[in-house]
């Protein structure tokens, strides 16, 4: 039930040196981006400066009119390898900028793909040959790209089940003997006809999709590292050009256009079909140009082109990204999909539209996932504009401590919002309690502070903000014990585009991100300032009457790129984390060091931060998901933490040791001690074992329920013993004996706790205890459980909860 939330968006203006960009690659050591243009090889540093322009045409290394069809940074050689369509292979040293031609393919090169370990490189020549070379560019093998055989993994069959072996009668037998092969439809008219090669994550196999020269159909073939044919895919009608092998190695992603729908299909290594999901478009509405998996195999990126805006599908696009006719420029956009519980969710959609008054197309030259940072995506347009996006996983939930909080969680699925109020119902995904439809895909959702803690606002891919009233409980007359019925669906209060200053309004990109509804009339967000080339915190005033309006009232530039923005919905405090890990406080356009003296996480910045009070002092809680380290302020509290959530009395942590830890918020920060990896004491109520890989989705405030999600996607509701005992003690302190008795019986707690918790108070209010229980059976049950033992010392000690020791 997690969503993708954008943490940063770096946009660099189109540079004249990067114009006519064709392809690019990443230098993971320095963070630089190498771009191959029509005449030069350029370098964009991690700071966004174009520092190097190695001339290729003027230097005589590339003929005019030739183009680069592939580029790869070779870390061991500290060089960039370029493959030209004319057949030359160039190697450029990144320090000396010396360029040498290390080989040439006479028939030209159509595709180049390096293995993940960069020990081998696969080339597809213009004559339909598959070439394999070593890192030193020594030939290993050369084979035909379109063999007739299936491959070494061809399944063995004795013919059972085939039509030729079945009984057809005397009339049907001649027909069975003259069976013809299954027809193979030609490739789609808009297919560019280019081959594509994709390696598996371990480098043992690679797949190649090509158009067969005899039948004209597109097929996928899998080859071994030794360039031996392993398998050939089954006939797939309408198979398109896109291909990418999932790094974890289980499936290959392709696209298939059917008469009634457009699908992304998955193929196994043996060429058999292994599932699919349908795109939310008409069959002829979009064209899938490329697909690409993130390095952790969690997100699938689709590079799409809108064919409904003046584009024609009966001709392939020309160079430069424009269609064959001089009509309206097609809209190019990126979609990010992920899977959970066997359902594919559309989590993000990035629109790349021409700027107002622009005369050039924003067609992409390429997209590339970062091999080191899993959720970092690099984009480059053919006009020379570079963009870098960073995302994180997060749960959109109502986080206030108010008793009216329904513990609602919203899951984004394209233009649909799937909402479930966990206080009243638990619905496993991909199902939900309420479904909300919007006119545009949703990018982020954030909930309002009290008293409207169940209302939420959604940021749309079109740049608009949609405000909804939260689900409300219906009062019913009947047999309901609480007098409450099912929750009513959320209601749309209005949709409006935020009135931003021109500097923060970047056309076609994330105009806002990291939304935070900190006060009832104040909404915060982060925007990219196109003039300062930096992040700015945008403060919007929220007006819902007579119609929804969002007006910018403050614009605060950040001294460094902003990484996280969070607020405490109960106190209204706002914390800002910069990319160097320093924590600042924000208030009405002012950024100041946290607590006046400044705060910084000791090791690395945290992708997820939250504000809560320990012992009455507000603290910043941060989780570094890469190192799985949790901090409270500048102190490290736990290692191996996978997720955390804040209850009104506890900080809950899920650990990679398959346990759930509860830390009391009544403990002063100075008394918190780091969690140890030792096994907890048998009577330690603060630790509970959970299923392997469980993550916290939501906690029900002023209750004992915690919602966990398993790795496969299903939900589980647990009641940690620390929350149960705290609820019982709180009820006993308020002399709510019946509520405490029901909780004790439901969770199988020893009834002696009702007396041993506070014997003096119990004896002074025995009459009230009997009147509240009302049942002789309950009283008898309580009396039979009494024994000469103080369970607060033996069975339910407060060790660890109040002292903060876990």
N, C-alpha and C positions, 0 to 999 in steps of 0.2 A: 504494500500500500504506500510505497514511497514514490515521490515525484522528483523530477530533475529540476533543480533550481539554479539559475545562472548566477555565478559569483563574480565574474568579470567579463568585460567585453571591450577589447582593445581594437579600435578602428583607425587605420592610417589612411590618409588621403592618397589618392592616386598620384603616383610619382611618374614623371616622364621617363625615367630610366626603366621603369617596370611596365611600360606600355607594351602591348602585344605580347603579354605573358602567355606561355604555352603550358608549362608544368613547373613544379617546384618540389623540393625535398627539405628535410630537417637535419640540422646538425645538433644531435642530442647532447654533445659535450658542451657546447657554448650557447645553445639555444638559438642559434642563427637560422635563418631561412634562406636557402639558395634558390633563385628564380631563373629559369631559362626563358629568355625572350626571343624575339625574332632576329636579334642581332648581337646579343651579349648575354653574359652570365653575371647576375647581380646578387648581392648579399644584403639581407635585411637583418640587422643585429637584434638582440633581445630587447634593446631599448627602443626599437622602431626606427632606426636610422639606416638609410641606404648608403653603405660605406664603400662598396666595391662594385665596379662595373668592368668585367673582363671582356674586351671586344672580341667577338668571334668572327664576324664578317670582315671588319676592317683588318683584323689580324691574319686573315687568310685561312682560318681554320674551318670556316663554314661558307659555302657558296650562297649567294643571295637568292632568296626564294626557298631555301631549305629550312626545315623546321625541326625542333627537338621533340621527340616523341616519348622520351623518358630521361629522368635524372635521378641519381642516387648518390648520397654522401657515404663514402667509404671511410670509416673511422680509423682503421689500422693504417691506411695509406694517407690519411689526412687530405683527401682529394675528393673531387666531385666528378662522377662519371656521367657523360652525356651520350645518348644514342640519337643520331640524326636519321631522319627519314631517308636520306640519300644513302645511308649504309655506314657512315663513319662512326667510330667510337672514340670519343675524346675524353681525356683525363686532365683535370685542372687542379693544380695544387692550391690549397686555400691560403697558404702563406706567401708563396712566391708568385702566385697567379700565372705560373708557367703552364701552357697548354700543349699537349702532345696528342697526336693521333696514334692510338695503340692498336688499331685494327680497322678493317673495313669489310663489309658484306656487299658483294657486287650487286646482288638483287635488291638491296635496300633492307631496312629494318622497319617492321610494323609494330613491334612490341618488345619491351625489355622488362624483366622482373628478376630482382636479386633474391636469393634465399634469405631467410631470417638471420642466419649466422654469417651471411655475406661471404660464403666460401664458393658459391656457384652463382652463375647468372644464366638465365634462359632467354634466348632471343628467337623471335619469329621473323623469318625472312620474307621478302616479297614473293618468292617462288613457292611458298607453302612448305618450307622446311623449318624444323625445330632444332635449334642449335643450343648446345650446352657448353659453357666455358667455365674455367676455374677463375679464382680471384685474380690470378696473374694473366688472365685472358688466353690461356692455353686451351685449345679445342679438346673437348671430351667426347662428344658424339654429335652426330647429325642424322636425323631421321625424318621420315615423311610425316606431315602434320595431319593427314587424313588417311590413316590405314583402314583396311577393310575389316580386319579382325576385331573382336571385342576387347581382348586384353587378357592378361594372365589371370585375372579374377573372374573369368567367365564361368557362370554357374553350370554345373553338370546336371543334365536332365536326360531321362529315358523316354521322353515324349508323352508321358501321361498328362491328360488334360488338354492336349492340343486338338484342334478341330480335325486334323488329318487322322487321328487315332480313334475318333469317336464314331459311333454307329450312325450312319446317315440314310440307310435304306438303299434300295436299288436305284432310285432316281437321284439321290443326293451323292452317291459315291463318286461319279465322274466329276462332280463339282468339287468335292473334297480333294481329289487328286490334282486338281488344277488351281489350288489355292495360290493366291498372289501375296507378295509381301505387303505389309502395311504401308499405306501411302504416307509420304513425308512431305508436308507442306513447305513451301519456300519460306525464307526469312521474311520478316515484315518489311514493307516498302521503306519505312523510315529507319531501318537498321543501318548503322554506319558501315557495317561489313568488316570492321576492324577486329582482329583477335585480341583476347585478353587473357592474361596469365595471373594466377593467384596461388601463392604458396601456403601450405598448412603451417601452423605455428611452430611445429618441431622441425620443419624443413625436410621431412622424409618423403612428402608427396607434393605435387603441384597440379593444378587443374588449368585447362586451357579451353576456352570457348571459341569456336570458329564457325564460319559458314562453309558448308561442304560445296566444293566447286561443281559437283555433278548433280546433286539433288537440289542445291540451293537452300537447304535447311540448316539451321544452327544446332550444333551438338556440343556437348561438354565431354571432354576426355580427361581422365586422371592418369598422370604419369608418375613413375617412381623417381627417386633422386638420381638414379642411374639412367634416366631417360628411357625407361622401359614402359610400354603401355600397360597400365593396370586395369582400367575399365573404361567403358563408354556408356554414356547416359542413355536411358530409354528415350523413345521418340516423344518430344514435348512440343505439341502444336502451339505456335505463338510465342516460343521462347525468344526473349530479347537479349540485348548485348551485355547487360550488367552481370558481373560475376565477382564474388569475393568469398574466400574460405574463412570460416570462423576460426579465430586463433586457437581455441581449445580443441578444434579438430573434428567435431562431430558432424557438421553439415556445411554445405556450400549454399550461399544465398544467390538466387537468380530472380528474374522477373518474367512473368508470363501474362500475355494479354489474351483474354478469352472474349467471345462475342458478347457476353453479358456482364463481365467483371474484369478487373485488373488485379492480379495477385502477385505477391512475393512468395516464391516457392523455395523449398529447401531440398537439396539432394544429398544423399549419402555418398561415401567414398566409392561404393560399388555402382553408382549411377542411378539408384532407385529413389523414387520420390519419398520425402520424409516430412510432409506437413506444409502448411501454407497459411497466409493470412491475406485478407482482401483490403485493398486500398479504398479509402472513402471517396472515390471519384467515379465518374462515368467511364466506360471502357475506353473512350477516345478523348478523354479530357486532359490527360497528362502523359508525358513520356519519361520513363525512368532511364536516366542517363548513366548513373553509376550507383552502386551500393557498396558500403564499407562498414566493417565491424570495428568497434573500439578495441583497444589492446587487451582489455579484460573480458572481452566477449559478452559484455552486458548490454551494449547499446548498438543498434543497427541504424546507420545513417543512410538516407535515400536522397540522391541528387535528382530533382524533378524539374521538368519544364512544362509550363502550362500551355497546352495547345488550343485553348478555347479563346485566346485573345489575339485573333488575327493571324495565328499560325496555321500552317497546312501540314497535314500528316502524310501527304502523298509525295513528299520530297524530303530528302535529308537536309539538315541545316548546313549552311555554308560556314566557312571559316570565319571566326569572329563572333559566332553565337547568334547571328540574325537568321531569320528564316529565308526561304527561297524567294518569297515575295516581299515587296516593300511595305508590308502592312505594319500593324502595331507590334512593338517589341514584345516578345513572349516574357512572361513572368517566370523567373527562376527562383526556386525555394528549396530549402533543406528540411527534411523531417527526421526526427529521432524517435525510434521505436524500441521498446523493451518488452520482455515477456514475463508473466507471472501467473502461476496456476494455469498454465496452458492457454493463456489469453494474451494477445498482443495489444499493448497500449501505445497510443501516439502521445508522447510526452512533450515534445517541443516542435515548433515549426518556425523556421527563420525565413522571412520574406526578403528577397533581394530585388528591389524595384528601382527603376531609374530615379534619380533625384529630380525635384521640380525644375523644369526647364532644361533638363539634361538631354544631350544629343547622342550620348554613347550608351551602348548596351552594358548591362551589369552581368553578362553571362560569365559564369565561373570558368577559370582556367583549371581548377582542381580543388579538391578537398582532401584533407589528410588528418587522421587521428594521431595524436602524439603517442609515440611508443613508450614513453616513460610515465607521463601523467595520463591515467586512463581516460578521464573525462575532459580532455582538452582537445578542441577541434580547431584546425587551421584552415582558413579559406583564402583564396586568391582569385580576384576577378581578372578578366582579360584586359581591363583598362588599367591595371596596376594597383588596385586597392587591396590591402591586406587586412584581414580580420582574424582575431584569435578569441575564442570563447572558452570559458571554463565553467563547468557545472559541478554540482554536488548533489548527493541524495538527501532528501529531507521529507518529513511527514507534515502535511498541512493539517494541523489540529488546533482546536481551541484550547489555549493553555492557561487561562485565568483560574484562580483559586475560588472563584465565586461558586456558591451552591447552585446557581442557575446554569452553570456550565454543563452542557449535555455531552461533553467529550466527543464532539463531532470530528470526523476525519473525512477529508475530501481527496479523492483520487482523480487525477487528470487523465482523460482518455480522448484526446483530440478536442472536439467542440463539445464533449460531454463531461459533466462533472458528476462523479459518483460519490454520494454523501451517505454516511452512516452515523447516527448518534448512538454511541456505544453505551451511554447510560441506560438506554431503554431497549436496545436490540443489538445483537451481534450477527452480522450477515457476512458470510465468507466471500471474498472476491473470487471471480470478477462480478459477482452480484452485489447489490447495494440496497439500502433502504429507500433512497430517493435519487432520481436521475434528473439532471438539469441540462437542457440544450441551449447552446449559445450560437450566435451567427459566425463566430470565428474560433479557431483553436485557442485553447487556454495555455498560458505560459506559467502562471503562478497564482496561488490563492493564499490569502492571509485573513485571519479572523480579527474581529473588533474587540476592544477592551470592554470591561464592565461600564454601564449596565447592559449593553447590547452585545454580550460576549458570544452569542451564537450567530450574529450577522457576519458576513464575510464579503470580501471584494476579490474579483478575479481580473487579472491582467490578460488581455487578449493579444493574439499575434498581430492584429490590426492596429495596436496601439491604444485601444480604448480600455476603459475600466468599467466593469459591471458590478453593481452592488446588489446583494441579496439579503433579505431578512432570513434569519435562521429558522430551522424547523421548530414548530411549537407543538406542545403536548395538548391534545384535545381532551377537554373535560367531558366525561360520559356518565350516563346514569345506567346503573346495572350492577352486575356481579363483580365488577373490577374491585379488588381490595383497596387500591389507592384512589379509585374514582377517576383514573386517567386512562385514556385510550391510546391508540397509535399516534405518532407524530405527524403533523401536517407538513406537506412539502414546502421547501423554501420558495419565497416569492421574489421576483425581480423587482427591485426598487427603481432602477434606472441604469442606462448605459451612456457614458459620456467620454469624450476624449480630453485628457488633462491639458490645461492651458499652460504649456511650457514655454520658456524663453527660446528663441530660435537656436541659441547655442547648444541647448540640451536636446533639441528635437532632431534626432538623426533619422532621416527618412529610410524606411524599409528595414530598420534594425531595432534592437531593443531600445526603445526610448526610455524605459524604466526597467529596473530589476530590483530584487531584494526588497520587495514591499514590506512595510511594517506599519500596522495600524496601532500607533502608540497611545493616542488619546481619542475620545469620541469625535472630535472635530479636526483631527490632525493625522495625515497619512504621509509616511516617509518612504522614499525610494532613492535609488542610486541611478544616475544617468551619466552618459559619456559626453563631456564638453568638447565639441568639435573645434572650438577656437583655442582653448587651453591645452587640449590633448591630455586631459586628466579626468578623473572621476569627480563628480559633484554630488552632494547630498541635497536632494530636492524635497522641500517640505510643501505639501499641498493641504489647503483647507478643504474640508469635506462638508458639502452642503447637500442635503437630501430633499429639502423642501424649497420651492414647490417642485423642483426637478433636480436630478443629480448633477452636481457640478464639482469640478476639482480645479482649484485655482492655485497657481504657484505663488507662495508668499515668501519663501527663502530659497536661496541657492548658495550652498556653502562648498567651496572647493576643498578637496582633500590634499594634504601635503604629499601623500603617496597613494598608489592604487589601493582601493578599498577591497577588503576580502570578505568581511562579515558585518552585518548590521542586525541587531536584535534589540528587543525592548522587554521590560517587565510590564505586562498589561495591568497589573494591580497598582503599581506605584507610578507608572509613566516614565520611568528612567530609560534612557537609550544608551547603548554601548556600541562603539564602532571599533572594529579591528582592522588595522592596516596590514599591508602585505608583509611587513617585517615583524609582525606579531605584537606590536604595541597596541594598547587599549586606550581609547579616548571616550569621553562622555560628550553627548550632543544635547543641546537645549536651545531651541529657537534660533537657529543659525549660528551658534557658537560651538566650536570644538575645543575642549579642554582636556588635559591629562586626567585619567581616572583617579579619583580621590585626591586630586591636587598634586600628587607626587609622581603619577605615572605608573603604569603596569604593563608588563610584557611577559608572555609565556616563555619559559626558560629555553626550551629546545627548538621547537618549530611552531609556526602559526597553526591555529586550529580552524578547520573548515566549518565547525558547528560550535556556536557559543550560545549561552543563555544566562539570564539574570535571575538570581534567587537570593533569599536571605538565610544566612546561617547564624543562629543565635542572635537574631535581630540586626545583623550587619549584612548589607547587600553585597554579594560577591558575584564574580564572573566565573561561570563554569564553561570550560572548553574541552572539546574532544578532537584529537588528531586522528582521523580515521585511518591514515596510512600506518602510523606507528601504534594505533589503538591505545593511546595514552590519554587519560583524563586529568585535567588540572582544575583546581579551585584557586583562583587568583594566580599567584606565581608559584604555587606548590603543586607538586605532582601527587595525585591521590591514588591513581590506579593505573596499571598496565594490563593490556589484554581486554580493554573495554570495547565492546562493539556498538553499544547504543546507550542512551540515558534519557530519562524523563523525570519531570518534577511533579511530585504529589504535593498536596497542601501541607504534609507533615514529613515527607521523606524525599530524598534523592535516590532514584532507582537506577541501577546499573545492570546491564546484561554483559556477561563476561564470556570470553572464548573458552573458559573452563566449564561452560555449560551450567552456569549458575546465575542467579538473580540476587543482587545485593541491595540492601535497604540501609540508607544512611539518614539518621535523624537530622532534620533541619533545626532542631533546638540546640544542637551542639555548636559552640562558638568555633570560629575558624581556627583559632590557635590550638584547640584541643583535637582537631582532626588528625588522624595518623594514617599513613599510607596503607592500603590493602596489601596483605601478604598472600603469597601463593600457597601457604600451608592450608591443610584441611581445616574447616571450621569445627568448633566444638560441637558436640552432639546436640546440646541444648541452645545453640545460638539461633535465636529467632530471626536474625537479620539476613540469613542466607537460605536460599531455596534452590534446589536443583531443577533445571529446565531442560527441554529437549535441545539437542545439539544444533547450533546455528540459529537459535531463537533471537529475535530482535523485538524491542519494545515499540509498539505502535501507538498506544494511548493508555493513559491512566485516568480512572474516574475519580475526580476529586471528591473529598468527603465521603469516600466509599472505600471498599477493600479490593476492588477488581482492577487487574492489570491485563491489557490485551497484548498478546505476543503473536508474532507472525513467524511461521516456520520457513525454512529455505525453499520449500516447494510452493509456498504461497498461501497455505491455509492458516486459519486463525485459531488461537487457543486462549481461553480466559482462565487466569490463575488468580488465587487469593493468597498472597504472601503472608506468612504467619505474623510478621512484624506489623503489617497493616491491620490484620484481624485483631491482634491483641491490643493495638493502639485504639481501635474503634471500641473494643469492649471496655477498656479502661476509661475512655472518654465518656461513654454512656454511664458507667458506674459513678464517675465524678459528678455527673449531672443528675444522678439518682433516677435514670431511665432504666429501671430494672428489667422491664419486659423486653425492651429492645436488646439489652445486653444478654438476656437469657436466650432469645431467639438466635442471636449471633453465635453464642456458645454452642447451642445444639446443632446449628447448621454446619459449623466448621469443626465439630467434634473436639471441642476444648473441654478440659476437666472443669466440672461445675464448682469445684472448690475455689476457683479463681474469683467467683463472685463474692465470696466471704473474705478470702485472704488478701484481696486487693486493698481493702481498708476495713478491718474488723470493727473499729469503733463506729464508723459511719453506717455500716450494715446493721449493727445491733441497735443503733439509735433510730433506724428507719425500717425495722422488721415489719411493722404494720403496713407501711407503704409498699414494701416488697410483696407481701401476700395479696394486697389489693390489686396490684398491677398484674400479677401472674394469673389470678382469677380461676385457675384450674387446680383442683386437688391432685390431679395426676402430675402436673408440673412440680408442685410442691413436694410430693412424695419422691419424685425423681431427684430433686435437689437434695433432699434429706438422705437418700440412700447413697449419694455420692460423697457425702461429707466424711472426712477422715482426719486423723491427727497428723497433719502434714501441711506445711506452708508451701504451696505450689509456686509462689512467687520466688522462692529460693531454690527449689529443686527442679521443677518442670518449666517454668516460664520466668526465668530471671531476666532482669533488664540489662544484663551485661551486653555491652556493645551498642545498644540503641541510644541510651542517654549519654554514654561516655564518648560516643563517636568512634569506638574501636571496632573494626570489622575484621 
